[in-house]
Amino acid sequence: MKSKHTLRYGFNYLQYRLNSFFAPASRGVISYPSLADFLFDRNAQFSQYAGTGSVPAKTHEFQGFLADDYRITNSLMLNLGIRYEYTSAPFGFFSNAKADVNNWAPRFGFAWSPKANDGLLGWISGGGKFVLRGGYAISYDQVFQNILLNTARNYPRGVTVTLANLTGTQIFDPAKRPAPPQPSDFTGDPKLLPYRYYSPDKRIQQPYSQQVSFGFERQLTTDYAFKLFYVGTRGVRLVREAERNLGFFDAAVRANPTLLEPVVRGYGMQATTVSGQAAWRVDPTRGSILVGDGYGMSNFHSMQMTVEKRFSKGYQFEANYTWSTFISENDDILGGQVNRTLPSVPFNMRLDKARSGFDTPHRLVVNGIYQFPEFFKQKGLWGRIVDGWSISGVTTLQQGWPYSILNGNNPLGILPGQIATINFSQRAGFNPNGNPNTGTSPTEPNPMWMAYPNNSGLIGAGANIRRVGNTYNTDAALVKRVRTVGESQNLELRWEVFNVFNYRSFNALPANTVSTNTNNVTFMNLGFTDVGGRSMIFTVRYNF
């Protein structure tokens, strides 16, 4: 501390040692093409993971910072800071990725509390009861360690070996199964195996967010305060995966040449044959190459308003209302269809830009505590019976989350073996004049949602254009404290009720995939999702 400055500085070094194990099918998987084949023990298939499933990764992180709280005047404070972060690339599992070395994170904030007592400024400030705050910051994320588990399984470190057409071997008997395979037992072309990489042959670009806030706080009376803020966050370089060795069936290209022929030319795809059909692929000698990197972005804007009363006269409460919009291109690297992990259109990931799966434009949360008056100060028998009661609760009103309508077919003709395909990503077509909440079905002449056929070359509707049900929930607790020995020991009896009014909040994702034979009874029917009802717990606790 010196003069008007309060300086803070420091550094931190962290070493992460991940000793994980991830080897699906490490004990083998047996399958038969039919029940008859199973009964007669014929045409069996046995698959088992070969290689090491251990992932002994080591990551080094270093952070250093310098910050200054600069009190310019008694009513104006500046918060200035800079932070540097370094994260190494864990071993070689990140496909020769290099460490990120340029992660500088500046921070700026201010707080202004005018002390005026007269005029308009005096009315606003209330003589020091008003504070105007704002700030900007950049924050970096860490390497998502689960990515290691995927990239560490590439051949020859790991591979699934399959034995087919086994007849009369009684492979279901553990004693008659073959010895655990080695990667060298794989007899196919390893180049055609699916591979997953992360930020290959370049420096990792750590995801980061830019955070902005601006607003004010005003004390209203002795016990009440009001807050109103704008809070925004911009996510940059968010991790998602995309296919590098992209390919399509030629039938889809011919069905929609305007859309797909420029893609074939732009990617330099070569003619090939896949599953007996004419196709195009960037490199026909390779299989799927799925690359994770900082492809995604997001934007969050919100107005956040709070009214609060501090605890006095036996009660307190707080009400928070948020009006927001959350736009993103993906929400999770492993969330599958729910959070748009993989692009629905691999050659144009920006088409996934939509309301986030976590977008809740309106959210109101009210909570409070009321402590009943004590007539006997918890003394004597009546004091222990009558005194020590309190009740608390929290109510949440929230708009439902968005979700997409997916296509069970493969209209873009994406080649098999690529993870970014079919139910994981491609979306159904939308017919605004169709019968509401219906999909393609032999019994539905005019569906609203259409399952575009395989190789039709058509892009479906936008992402997250439907929402699940809203949330209306109240939780409450009734507490009785009985003083036992001395002033500091008591017996606490607590009765907590969740979803007090037993309201069914249908906020789970319904059946949302359209096929050529959609069941329109369950399709988009929130009533066929699991919902929670009222529940309660009783707790006894002794405090000493």
C-alpha positions in Angstrom: 0.0 0.0 0.0 1.4 3.4 -1.0 -0.4 6.7 -1.1 -3.6 6.1 -3.0 -2.6 2.8 -4.5 -3.1 -0.7 -3.2 -0.9 -3.0 -5.2 -1.4 -6.8 -5.4 0.8 -9.2 -7.3 1.5 -12.9 -7.3 1.9 -16.0 -9.3 0.7 -19.6 -9.3 2.1 -22.8 -10.7 0.0 -25.9 -11.1 0.8 -29.3 -12.3 -2.1 -31.6 -13.3 -1.4 -35.3 -13.4 -4.3 -37.1 -15.0 -4.0 -40.9 -14.5 -7.2 -41.9 -16.2 -8.5 -45.1 -17.9 -10.8 -45.0 -20.9 -11.2 -48.2 -23.0 -14.7 -49.0 -24.0 -15.3 -52.6 -25.0 -12.0 -53.6 -23.2 -13.6 -56.9 -22.1 -15.2 -57.6 -25.5 -18.6 -57.3 -27.1 -20.5 -60.3 -28.6 -23.3 -59.9 -31.1 -25.4 -62.2 -33.3 -27.3 -61.0 -36.4 -30.6 -62.7 -35.3 -32.1 -64.7 -32.5 -31.9 -67.9 -34.5 -28.1 -67.3 -35.0 -27.8 -66.9 -31.3 -29.6 -70.1 -30.5 -27.6 -72.1 -33.0 -24.3 -70.3 -32.2 -23.5 -69.2 -35.7 -22.3 -66.0 -37.5 -21.2 -64.4 -34.2 -19.1 -61.3 -34.1 -16.6 -60.6 -31.3 -15.1 -57.1 -30.9 -12.6 -56.0 -28.3 -10.5 -53.0 -27.7 -6.8 -53.5 -28.2 -4.1 -51.3 -26.8 -3.6 -49.3 -23.6 -6.6 -47.6 -22.0 -4.5 -45.6 -19.6 -4.1 -41.8 -20.2 -1.2 -40.7 -17.9 -1.2 -37.0 -19.0 0.7 -34.2 -17.4 -0.2 -30.5 -17.8 1.7 -27.5 -16.5 0.0 -24.2 -15.9 1.5 -20.9 -14.8 -0.4 -17.7 -13.9 1.0 -14.3 -12.9 -0.9 -11.1 -12.2 -0.5 -7.5 -11.2 -3.4 -5.4 -9.9 -3.8 -1.9 -8.5 -6.8 -0.5 -6.6 -6.3 3.2 -7.2 -8.4 5.5 -5.1 -8.4 8.7 -7.1 -10.8 10.5 -4.7 -12.8 9.5 -1.7 -15.7 8.8 -4.1 -14.0 7.3 -7.1 -12.0 4.0 -7.2 -10.3 2.4 -10.2 -9.5 -1.3 -10.3 -6.7 -2.1 -12.8 -5.1 -5.4 -13.5 -3.3 -7.6 -16.0 -2.9 -11.4 -15.9 -0.8 -13.8 -17.9 -1.5 -17.5 -18.2 0.5 -20.3 -19.8 -0.8 -23.8 -20.4 1.3 -26.6 -21.8 0.1 -29.3 -24.2 -0.3 -32.5 -22.3 2.3 -35.0 -23.7 1.7 -36.0 -27.4 -1.9 -36.8 -27.1 -2.9 -33.5 -28.6 -1.7 -34.5 -32.1 1.6 -32.5 -31.9 -0.2 -29.4 -30.7 2.0 -26.7 -29.2 1.5 -24.8 -25.9 -0.5 -21.6 -25.9 1.8 -18.7 -25.0 0.0 -15.4 -25.6 -2.8 -15.5 -23.0 -2.9 -12.0 -21.7 -6.0 -11.0 -19.7 -6.5 -7.3 -18.8 -9.1 -6.2 -16.3 -10.6 -2.8 -15.6 -13.2 -1.7 -13.1 -14.5 1.4 -11.4 -16.8 2.4 -8.6 -18.1 6.0 -8.2 -20.1 7.0 -5.1 -20.8 10.8 -5.1 -21.3 12.3 -1.7 -23.5 15.3 -2.9 -26.4 16.3 -0.6 -28.1 19.0 -2.7 -29.7 19.3 -6.1 -30.3 16.5 -8.6 -27.1 14.7 -7.8 -27.8 14.9 -4.1 -31.2 13.3 -4.7 -29.7 10.5 -6.8 -26.8 9.8 -4.5 -28.6 10.3 -1.2 -25.4 11.5 0.4 -23.4 8.4 -0.3 -26.2 5.8 -0.8 -25.6 5.5 -4.5 -22.8 3.6 -6.3 -22.1 3.4 -10.0 -20.1 0.4 -11.0 -18.6 -1.0 -14.3 -15.9 -3.3 -15.5 -14.4 -5.3 -18.3 -12.3 -8.5 -18.1 -10.9 -11.3 -20.1 -10.8 -14.8 -18.6 -9.2 -17.9 -20.1 -10.4 -21.4 -19.7 -8.3 -24.5 -19.1 -7.7 -27.4 -21.4 -10.8 -29.7 -21.3 -9.1 -32.9 -20.0 -11.8 -35.2 -21.5 -10.4 -34.3 -24.9 -7.3 -36.3 -24.0 -9.4 -39.5 -23.6 -10.6 -39.2 -27.2 -7.3 -38.2 -28.8 -5.4 -40.9 -26.9 -7.3 -43.7 -28.6 -6.0 -43.2 -32.1 -4.2 -46.1 -33.8 -1.7 -47.6 -33.0 -2.2 -46.6 -29.4 -5.6 -48.2 -29.4 -8.0 -49.9 -31.9 -11.0 -52.2 -31.8 -10.2 -55.6 -33.3 -13.2 -57.6 -34.7 -13.6 -61.3 -35.4 -16.5 -62.1 -37.6 -18.5 -65.1 -38.8 -17.7 -67.3 -35.8 -19.8 -70.5 -35.8 -19.8 -73.2 -33.1 -17.2 -71.5 -31.0 -19.4 -70.8 -28.0 -17.8 -67.4 -27.8 -20.3 -66.5 -25.0 -18.2 -68.7 -22.7 -15.5 -66.6 -21.2 -13.1 -69.6 -21.2 -13.4 -69.9 -25.0 -12.8 -66.3 -25.9 -9.5 -65.5 -27.7 -6.7 -63.9 -25.8 -6.9 -60.0 -25.5 -5.8 -58.6 -28.9 -3.0 -56.3 -29.6 -3.1 -53.3 -32.0 -0.9 -55.5 -34.4 -3.8 -57.9 -34.7 -5.8 -55.4 -36.6 -6.0 -56.6 -40.2 -7.7 -53.7 -41.9 -6.2 -50.5 -43.4 -5.4 -48.3 -40.4 -5.7 -45.2 -42.6 -9.4 -45.9 -42.9 -10.0 -45.9 -39.2 -11.7 -42.9 -37.6 -9.2 -40.5 -35.9 -9.8 -37.7 -33.5 -7.3 -34.8 -33.1 -7.2 -31.6 -31.1 -5.6 -28.5 -32.6 -3.2 -30.5 -34.7 0.3 -29.3 -35.6 -0.2 -25.7 -34.2 -0.5 -23.8 -31.0 -3.5 -24.5 -28.9 -5.9 -21.5 -28.7 -7.4 -21.5 -25.3 -11.1 -20.6 -25.1 -11.7 -17.3 -23.4 -14.5 -15.0 -22.5 -14.9 -11.2 -22.5 -17.0 -10.0 -19.6 -18.7 -6.6 -19.3 -20.8 -5.1 -16.6 -22.3 -1.7 -15.9 -24.9 -0.5 -13.5 -25.8 1.0 -10.2 -26.7 0.2 -6.6 -28.9 2.4 -4.5 -29.8 2.1 -0.8 -33.5 3.0 -0.5 -34.0 3.0 3.2 -32.1 1.7 6.2 -32.8 -1.9 5.2 -33.6 -1.9 1.5 -31.4 -1.7 -1.6 -32.0 -1.7 -5.4 -29.6 -2.9 -8.1 -29.8 -2.6 -11.9 -27.0 -3.9 -14.1 -26.2 -4.8 -17.7 -24.1 -8.0 -17.7 -22.7 -9.4 -21.0 -20.3 -12.2 -21.9 -18.7 -13.0 -25.3 -17.3 -16.5 -25.6 -14.4 -16.8 -28.1 -12.6 -19.9 -29.5 -15.1 -22.3 -27.8 -14.1 -25.9 -28.4 -16.2 -28.0 -30.8 -15.4 -30.8 -33.3 -15.7 -30.8 -37.1 -14.9 -33.3 -39.9 -11.7 -32.6 -41.8 -11.9 -35.4 -44.3 -15.4 -34.4 -45.5 -17.3 -36.5 -48.1 -20.7 -36.9 -49.7 -22.6 -39.5 -51.7 -22.7 -38.4 -55.4 -26.5 -38.9 -55.3 -26.8 -36.0 -52.8 -24.6 -33.8 -54.9 -26.7 -34.5 -58.0 -29.9 -33.9 -56.1 -28.8 -30.4 -55.1 -25.9 -29.3 -57.3 -26.3 -25.6 -56.4 -25.6 -26.4 -52.8 -23.0 -29.2 -52.9 -21.1 -28.9 -56.1 -19.3 -25.7 -54.9 -18.4 -27.6 -51.7 -17.0 -30.5 -53.6 -14.9 -28.1 -55.7 -13.9 -25.9 -52.8 -12.6 -28.8 -50.7 -10.9 -30.4 -53.6 -12.8 -33.7 -53.1 -11.9 -36.7 -55.2 -14.3 -39.3 -56.7 -14.5 -42.6 -54.9 -16.9 -45.4 -54.1 -18.3 -46.0 -50.6 -20.7 -48.9 -49.7 -21.1 -49.6 -53.4 -22.2 -46.0 -54.2 -20.5 -43.2 -56.1 -19.1 -40.6 -53.7 -16.8 -37.7 -53.2 -14.2 -37.3 -50.4 -11.3 -35.0 -49.7 -8.9 -37.9 -49.2 -10.4 -41.3 -50.3 -7.4 -43.1 -48.7 -8.4 -41.9 -45.2 -11.4 -42.5 -42.9 -13.0 -39.9 -40.7 -10.7 -37.2 -39.3 -12.5 -35.4 -36.5 -10.7 -32.3 -35.3 -11.5 -30.4 -32.2 -10.5 -26.7 -32.0 -11.7 -23.2 -31.1 -14.4 -23.0 -33.8 -17.3 -21.7 -31.8 -18.5 -18.4 -30.4 -21.3 -17.2 -28.1 -22.8 -13.9 -26.9 -24.8 -13.3 -23.8 -26.6 -10.0 -23.0 -28.7 -9.4 -19.9 -30.5 -6.9 -17.7 -30.3 -8.0 -14.1 -32.4 -6.3 -11.5 -32.4 -7.0 -7.8 -34.5 -5.7 -4.8 -33.2 -6.9 -1.4 -33.9 -6.3 2.2 -31.3 -7.2 4.8 -32.3 -9.2 7.9 -34.1 -7.0 10.4 -37.3 -7.1 12.4 -37.2 -10.9 12.0 -37.2 -11.2 8.2 -35.3 -10.7 5.0 -36.0 -11.2 1.3 -34.5 -10.8 -2.2 -36.0 -10.7 -5.6 -33.9 -11.1 -8.8 -35.2 -10.7 -12.3 -33.0 -11.4 -15.4 -34.0 -10.4 -19.0 -31.5 -11.9 -21.3 -30.6 -13.3 -24.7 -28.0 -16.1 -25.2 -26.8 -16.8 -28.7 -24.2 -19.5 -29.5 -23.0 -21.8 -32.2 -22.6 -24.8 -29.8 -23.0 -25.3 -26.1 -20.8 -28.3 -25.3 -18.1 -30.5 -26.9 -19.7 -33.7 -25.6 -23.4 -32.9 -25.3 -24.5 -34.6 -28.5 -27.8 -33.5 -30.1 -29.0 -31.5 -27.1 -26.2 -28.9 -27.2 -25.3 -29.0 -30.9 -21.9 -30.4 -30.3 -21.4 -31.3 -34.0 -22.3 -29.0 -36.9 -25.5 -29.9 -38.7 -23.9 -28.6 -41.9 -20.2 -29.5 -41.7 -19.1 -27.2 -44.5 -20.9 -24.1 -42.9 -20.7 -24.2 -39.1 -22.2 -20.7 -38.9 -25.6 -22.1 -39.7 -25.7 -23.4 -36.2 -25.8 -19.9 -34.8 -29.0 -19.7 -32.8 -30.5 -19.4 -29.3 -28.3 -21.4 -26.9 -29.7 -24.5 -25.3 -29.3 -22.7 -22.0 -31.1 -19.5 -23.2 -33.8 -18.4 -20.7 -35.0 -14.9 -21.7 -37.0 -14.4 -18.6 -36.1 -15.6 -15.1 -37.5 -14.4 -11.7 -36.2 -15.8 -8.4 -37.6 -14.7 -5.1 -36.4 -15.9 -1.7 -36.9 -15.0 1.9 -36.7 -15.9 5.5 -39.1 -15.1 8.3 -38.3 -15.7 12.0 -41.3 -15.9 14.2 -41.3 -13.6 17.3 -39.9 -15.1 20.5 -42.1 -14.5 23.5 -40.2 -16.4 26.1 -36.6 -16.0 24.8 -36.4 -19.9 24.6 -36.4 -20.1 28.4 -38.4 -22.6 30.3 -40.7 -25.3 28.9 -42.9 -22.8 27.1 -39.9 -21.0 25.6 -38.6 -24.3 24.2 -42.1 -25.1 22.7 -43.3 -21.7 21.4 -40.0 -20.0 20.4 -37.4 -20.8 17.8 -39.6 -21.2 14.7 -38.7 -19.9 11.3 -39.8 -20.4 7.7 -38.0 -19.8 4.4 -38.6 -20.4 0.8 -37.5 -19.7 -2.8 -39.7 -19.4 -5.9 -38.4 -19.7 -9.4 -40.3 -18.6 -12.5 -38.3 -19.3 -15.7 -38.9 -19.6 -19.5 -38.2 -23.0 -21.0 -35.0 -23.9 -22.8 -34.8 -24.2 -26.7 -34.3 -27.4 -28.6 -34.0 -28.5 -32.2 -36.0 -30.9 -34.4 -33.7 -33.5 -35.8 -33.8 -35.6 -39.0 -33.4 -39.4 -38.6 -32.3 -39.6 -42.2 -29.2 -38.4 -43.9 -30.3 -35.8 -46.5 -26.9 -34.3 -47.0 -25.5 -37.6 -48.0 -22.7 -37.5 -45.4 -20.5 -40.6 -45.8 -20.7 -43.3 -43.1 -18.0 -43.5 -40.5 -18.1 -39.7 -39.9 -19.3 -38.8 -36.4 -20.9 -35.6 -37.6 -23.9 -37.3 -39.1 -27.6 -38.2 -38.9 -29.2 -38.0 -35.4 -26.3 -36.2 -33.9 -26.8 -33.1 -36.0 -28.9 -32.9 -39.2 -32.2 -31.1 -38.8 -35.7 -31.7 -40.1 -37.5 -29.5 -42.6 -40.2 -27.1 -41.5 -43.6 -26.6 -43.2 -45.3 -23.6 -41.5 -48.7 -24.6 -43.0 -48.5 -28.2 -41.6 -50.5 -29.6 -38.8 -48.9 -28.4 -35.5 -46.4 -30.7 -33.8 -46.6 -33.4 -36.4 -43.8 -35.1 -38.3 -43.4 -37.3 -41.4 -45.6 -40.3 -41.0 -47.8 -42.5 -43.3 -50.8 -41.4 -41.4 -50.1 -37.7 -41.5 -50.9 -36.1 -44.9 -49.6 -32.6 -44.0 -46.8 -32.7 -41.4 -45.3 -29.6 -40.0 -41.8 -31.3 -39.6 -40.5 -33.3 -42.5 -37.8 -36.0 -42.6 -36.0 -35.1 -45.8 -35.0 -38.4 -47.6 -31.4 -39.8 -47.7 -29.2 -38.1 -50.3 -31.9 -35.4 -51.1 -29.2 -32.7 -50.6 -31.5 -30.5 -48.4 -30.7 -28.5 -45.3 -33.3 -28.5 -42.6 -34.7 -25.8 -40.4 -32.8 -23.6 -38.0 -31.5 -24.7 -34.6 -33.3 -24.4 -31.3 -36.6 -22.9 -32.7 -38.8 -24.7 -30.2 -38.8 -24.6 -26.4 -39.7 -27.0 -23.6 -42.2 -26.0 -20.9 -41.7 -23.2 -18.4 -40.6 -23.7 -14.8 -42.8 -22.7 -11.9 -41.3 -24.0 -8.7 -41.5 -23.2 -5.0 -39.4 -24.8 -2.3 -40.0 -24.1 1.4 -38.6 -25.1 4.8 -40.0 -24.9 8.3 -37.4 -25.0 11.0 -37.7 -25.4 14.8 -34.7 -24.8 17.0 -34.8 -25.9 20.6 -32.1 -24.6 23.0 -30.6 -27.4 25.0 -27.5 -26.7 27.0 -26.1 -23.2 27.4 -26.4 -20.5 24.8 -24.5 -22.2 21.9 -26.1 -25.7 21.7 -29.5 -26.5 20.2 -31.5 -29.2 18.6 -32.7 -28.3 15.0 -35.8 -29.9 13.4 -36.2 -29.1 9.7 -39.0 -30.0 7.3 -38.2 -29.1 3.7 -40.8 -29.4 0.9 -39.7 -29.2 -2.7 -42.2 -28.2 -5.4 -44.6 -27.1 -2.7 -47.6 -26.7 -5.1 -46.8 -29.9 -7.0 -46.6 -28.1 -10.3 -45.5 -30.2 -13.2 -42.8 -28.3 -15.0 -42.4 -30.0 -18.4 -38.8 -28.8 -19.0 -37.2 -32.1 -20.2 -36.4 -32.6 -23.9 -39.3 -34.5 -25.6 -39.0 -36.9 -28.6 -37.6 -34.6 -31.2 -36.3 -36.7 -34.1 -38.3 -37.1 -37.3 -38.1 -40.2 -39.4 -40.1 -41.7 -42.2 -42.4 -43.2 -39.6 -42.7 -40.7 -36.8 -44.9 -41.5 -33.8 -46.9 -38.3 -33.6 -48.4 -39.3 -30.3 -45.0 -39.0 -28.5 -43.3 -36.6 -31.0 -42.8 -33.1 -29.4 -45.2 -34.2 -26.6 -43.9 -32.8 -23.3 -46.4 -35.0 -21.5 -44.2 -38.0 -22.4 -41.2 -36.6 -20.5 -40.2 -37.2 -16.9 -41.3 -34.5 -14.5 -40.7 -34.2 -10.8 -43.5 -33.9 -8.3 -43.7 -32.8 -4.7 -41.1 -34.3 -2.4 -40.0 -33.6 1.2 -37.4 -34.5 3.7 -37.2 -34.3 7.5 -33.9 -33.6 9.2 -32.8 -33.7 12.8 -29.5 -32.0 13.6 -27.7 -31.2 16.8 -25.6 -28.0 16.8 -22.9 -27.5 19.4 
